[in-house]
């Protein structure tokens, strides 16, 4: 008989806490206030999605204030602490019919709200190098990852244990029962029942790392994830990196996630993997990647596991994760620091997906051209002020998705409060 997720979590916690401690972070604690950190991130974000098939465009502009506080831990064998955050998003421009809901929720008349706010906190306990945290938090794992790609970040409510008792090894185990999306201040509007996560990553050496995770979203799907990342340095200025990611998913019967991605709701399964090879030379990098999706349905995510829980090579505007899809990527990266502009970078990518199974077509296609510039001020009074401008040009067969051009612009400035 297989153990339940709760018993497996309890066994994992017990095993982790029984490991011999190495250098203990808790023994070096300076105190609740002494090790505390508080920041205020000012984020100005603009979003424009221009549909080419006659659908109403989405255009939204907003200003965010993202405050975070992380206390230190009290001294002693067991340390106690608190993490907290406060979020405020203010609408600068939008309107009924062109609002983007991931920025601002709408009122009863369909108009975007003028502002939205949220606050949350979590208590934490540390023994040696193991931390248990309960409350509102921002988990970031391949099978449960909060989304912070719009105006305000997504958050989750639950318990997460993170252990680093063995050098190079990080283990995670948790259970979450609430999901607060980016554009909605409600604590759990999507009514997440529960998601259990278990796994970890191990840095074997400076050039090799591996990861393995499992998650179970109640009434949605069970998922496994694996990663293998290997770097081959040729010199100080040249290296070849291989990054392999794979997800295997077993959808629950009648799962809305399976039905939304081409399944029939009965014993649907899915496997998706990507392999990327990146050759870096000086200020330049060339990337080739292949991604393949097989099974009874496409690869669904953000059904309780967060909008960033897709650690795959070909994920841009499109994720190229539809039923039976095969996609190729060719991309180029440039670091302008070598040419006298430190902090400025550029990325170009072209991705084409084919063999997509949709109603009436077993070989539908989609393609995307992606461009992004980013600049981070390196010194002076405006140090860490960043600018990011990204553009996606997306085209697809009619049964796959609407053609569109998308622009996202971000200006961010972090302020150290404490």
N, C-alpha and C positions, 0 to 999 in steps of 0.2 A: 504494500500500500504506500503510495506516495505521500509525503508530508504536505500539510496545507501550507499556503503562503505564510500564514502567521507563525506556524511552528518552524518553518524553514528560516524565517527572519529571526526567531528567538535563538535557534541553533547557531546562526551566523554571528549574532551578537555575542553569544556565550563563547564561541570559538575565538573571536577577535579579542575579547577582553582577557582570554587566558594566555594569549601570546606573550612571550617575554618582551619586556620593554627595552628599547634601545635608548638613545638620547631622548629624554622626555620634554616635550614642549611645555607641559603643565608645570614641571619643576622649575622652568625658567620664567614663569608668569610674573609680571610686575604688578598686576592688580587690575581691578575692574575699570578704573578711570585711566590709570597710567598707560595701558595698552590700547585704549579706545581710539577709534577713528571715525570722523564724521565728514561727509562730503555733500556738496550740493552741485548737481549736474544741470547746467542750463542747456536745453536742447531746442533749437528752432528747426522745424521739419516741414517740408513741402512735398506734396504728393500729387502727381498728375498722371492719370491713366486714360489715354486717348484711344477709344475704341473706333475701329475702322469699318464696322458693319452697321452703323447707325444707332447702336446702343448709347445710352446717356453716358457721357464721360464722367470720371470721378476726379474732382479737384479739391484738395483740402490743404490748409496751412495752419499750423498751430505752434504754440510755445509751451514747452514743458519745463517743470521744476521738479527734479527728482532728488529728494534728500534721503540719504542713508546714514545710519549710525550702527557701528559695530563696537560693542564694548570689548574690553579685555576679559580675562577670567580671574575670579578671586583666587587668592593663593591657597595652597594646601593640596592634599592628595586629589581631591575632587574640586574642580573649578566651576563656578557658575557665572553665566553672562547673559546678555540680552542683545539681540539685533532688532533694529526697527527701520521702517521706511515711511516716507510720506510722499505722495504723488499729486501733482496738480497739472492739468492740461487746460490751456486757454485757447479757444478758437480765435484765429485771426482772420480767416476767410473760408467760407464754404456756403452751402445753401441746399435747400430741398431739391432733390433730383440729381445733385452732383456731390453729395457728401460721401466720404469714404469711411465706412463703419469701423474699420480698424483704428481710426483716429478718434472719432467721436460717435457715441451712441445717439440715437434719435428719440425725439419726444413722441407723444401720441399723435401728433399731426404730421409726422415724418420729417420734421426739421432737426438738424443737428443741434445738440445742446451747446450752450455757450462755453461751458467748462465742465470738467469732471475731476473728482478728487478721490483719493483713497489713502488709507493708512493701515499699516500692519506691523506685527511684531512677532518675534520668536524667542523663546527661552532656550538656552544651550547649556550643556554640561560637558566637561572635558575630564577624562581620566587618561593620564599619560599622553599618547598621541591620538586618542580616539575621542571624537566629538559626537554627541547626540543632540539634535536640535528639533524642537517642536514648535509649530506655529506657521506664520506666513513667511514664505521664503522663495528663493529663485534657484531651483535645482537646474543643474547643467550636466546632463549625462546623455549618451546616445539614444536611450530609450525613454527619457523624460527630460526635456529641455525647454525652459521658458523662452518666449519670443520677445526680443527687444529691438526689432527691426523697423518699428514705426515711431509713434510719438511717446507713448508710455509703455513700460514693460509689463508683460504678463507675470502673474504670480500664482503660487500654489499653497495650499494649506495641508500640513501633514507632519510626519516624523521622518527624519533622515539621519542615519548614522554614517559617519565618514571616519575611516580608520587608516592611519599611516604608520603602523607599528613596525613594519618591515621596510627597510630602505628601498625606495623605488616602487613599492607596491601601495596602491590606494584601493581600498575596498569600500563599497557603498551598499547600504540596505535601507529600504524605506517603504512607507505606506502613506499615500496622499488621498484626501477625500474632498478636496475643493480646488476649483480652477477659476481664477479671475482673469478674463481675457484682456487684451490691450485697450480696447475702446469702451469698456464697460466697467464702472466702478463697483458693480455688485460682486459679492464674495464668491458666488458659485452659480451664475446664471445658466450654465450648461448642465448643471446637476450631475456632476461627476460622482459616480457611486464609490469607486475606489480604484487605485492603481498601486500595485506592489512592484518594487524594483529590487534587483539584487545583481551585483557584479563588481567589476573593478578593472583597473588597468595596471600594467607592470612595465616599468622602464628597465629593460634588460641591460642596455648600455646606452651610451650617448647616441648611437645610431640605430637602435632597435627597440621597438615597443610593441606590446600586444594588449588587447582588451577583449573582455567577454562580459555581456550583460543579458539579463532576462527581465521581462516585464509582463504583467498580467493586468489588463484593464477589464474590470468587471462588465460582462455583457457585450464586450467589443472584440478584443483579441488578445492572444498570448504571443509574445515575440521574443526572439533571440537575436543578439547582435554580436558580431565579431569584427575585430580590426587587427591588421598587421601592417606596421609601418617600418620601412627599412631605408636607411640613408647610406649611400656609398660616396664618401668624400674622395675626390681625386686630387685636390689641392686646396689652398685657402680660398680660392675663387671659383672652384668648380665642384659640383656634386650632382649625383643622380639619386632621386628619391622615388620609392615605390610605396603607394598607399592603397591598401585593399580593405574595402568595407563590405559587409554582407548582413542582411536581415532575413530571417525566416519567420513567417507569421502564420498562425493558425487562428482564423476568424471564428468567433462564436456563431452558432446557428442564428440566423435572422439578424446578424449584426448590421446596423445601419452603415458602418464603415465598409463592409464587403459589398453591400448593395450599391453604395455610391461609386464603387470602383469596378463595376462590371461583374460581380459575383452573383450567384443565385441564392445566397443565404443558407446553403446547406453544405457543411463541411468544406468551406472554401479555404484554400491555402495559397501562400505566395512566397516566392523567393526573389530577392533583388540584390544585386551586387554591383560594385564599381571597382575598377582598377585604374589608378592614375599614375603616370610616370612623369616626373618633373625634372628637367635638366636645367640647373642653374649655372650661369657663367658670368662672373662679374656682376654688373647691374641688371642682367637680363635673366629671364627664365622662360622656358618653353614647356608646355604641358600637353600631353595627349592622354585621353581617358576614354574608357569604354564602360558603359553601364547596361545591364541586361535584367529584364523583369520577366519572370515566368510564374505560371500557376493559374488558379481559377479566377483570380481577381487581381487588380492592380495593388500597388503599395499605398495603403492609407496611413495617414498620421494626423496629429492634431485632433484626435478624438478622445482627449483626456491626457495625452502625453506631451502636449506643448507644441507650439508652432515652429520650433527649431529642432525637433527630434527626427531629423533626416540627415545623417552624416554620410552623404553620398557625393561623389565628384561632380555630377551634372545637375546640381541644384542651384538655380538662379531665379529668374521670375518663374519659369516653368521648372518643375522637378523631374520631368521626363520619367514619370513613375506610373504610367498607365498600363493597362493590361497587355502583356506580351511585348511591351516596348523594348526596343534596342536603340541605344543612342551613343553617338561619338562626339567627343569634344576636342577642339584644338584651341589653345589659348596662349597668351603672351603676357608677361609681367615685366615692368620696368621700374627700377628704383633710381630716381633722379639725384640721389645723394652723391653718386659717383660723378655727376656732371655739375656739382656745385649748388644743388638745391636740396639739402637734407630735409627729410620729412615729406617730400612729394613722391607719390607713387601712382602708377597707372596699370590698369588691367583690361585686356581685351579677350573675349571668348566667343567662339562660335560653336553651337551645339545643334545637332540634328538628330531627331528621333524618328524611327520608322517601325514597321511591323505592328502598329498599334491595332488592337482588336476593339472595334466599336460596332454598333448595330449596322449591319449591311456592308461592312468593310473590314477586312482582316489585314490590311496594309496601309492604314492611314499614317500620316506624317505630321510632324511639327518641327519648328526650327526657331532658334533665338540667336540674336547678335547682342552681346553684352559689352558695355564700356563703363569704366569707373575711374575717376580721378579722386585722390585723397591727399590732403595736405595737413600736417600737424606742425604747429609752431614749435621750434626746438628750444628757444631760449628767450629771455626777456620777460617783460611784464605780462605778456600774453602767452607764455609757455603753456603748452598742452591744448591751446585752442585749436580745434580741428574743423576742416571743411571736407565734405564728401558729396560728390555729384555722380549719380549713376543713371544709366539709360539702358533700357531693353527694347529691342525691336523684335516683336514676336509674330510669327505667321504660322497658320495651321490649317489643315483640312476642316471643312465646316463642321463635321461631326466630332472634332476633337476640342476646339475652343475658338473663341472670337479673336480675330487679328487685332493687334493693339500696339501702340508705342507708349512706353512708360518712362517717366522721369521722377527721380527721388533726389532731394537735396537736403542735407543736414549740416547745421552748424552747432558744434558742441563746445562747451567751456566748463571744465570741472573746477570747483572751488573747494579748497581744503578748509573746513570749518573748525576742525579739531585735530 
